């Protein structure tokens, strides 16, 4: 993999911060999955969320099969961060950027695993569990659904996650082989 080439290409995108990481450094915690199960309304309702993504151990195995990772953020300014609809409306742009950066890594590395923000919102209603995902190329499982403690991963790699009261910070992780 030509990291300098990738960094030059990525510099064309509004990426706020990033770090190349080792998969072994990713903090997986069953407690993160507990939060999904007890607090998230998407639990059991999406292919991008548990239990559809598998156990935390299965998710960890998928990540450990990769040789490297690229953690990055984009930010969006909103008028009122407490307005969930306004906050979530900024996610679509982050997911678009994630898809484009995924293609850069595919061209350079071949196989990639992409984890991103919250539950997938590609379809108005997810086909889970009645039918397979209708758009697997556009669906990125949620970082937290894999049991990843994103705040610790960010801190350990010098990436900010609190960027101001009305600034939304979106994370994605692209793992590659």
Secondary structure, 3 states (H helix, E strand, C coil): CCHHHHHHHHCCCCCCCEEEECHHHCCECHHHHHHHHHHCCCCCCCCCCCCCCCCHHHHHHHHHCCCEEEEEEEEEECCCCCCHHHHHHCHHHHHHHHHHHHHHHHHHHCCEEEEECCCCCCCCCCCCCCCCCCCCCCCCEECHHHCECHHHHHHHCCCCCCCCCCEEEEEEEEEEC
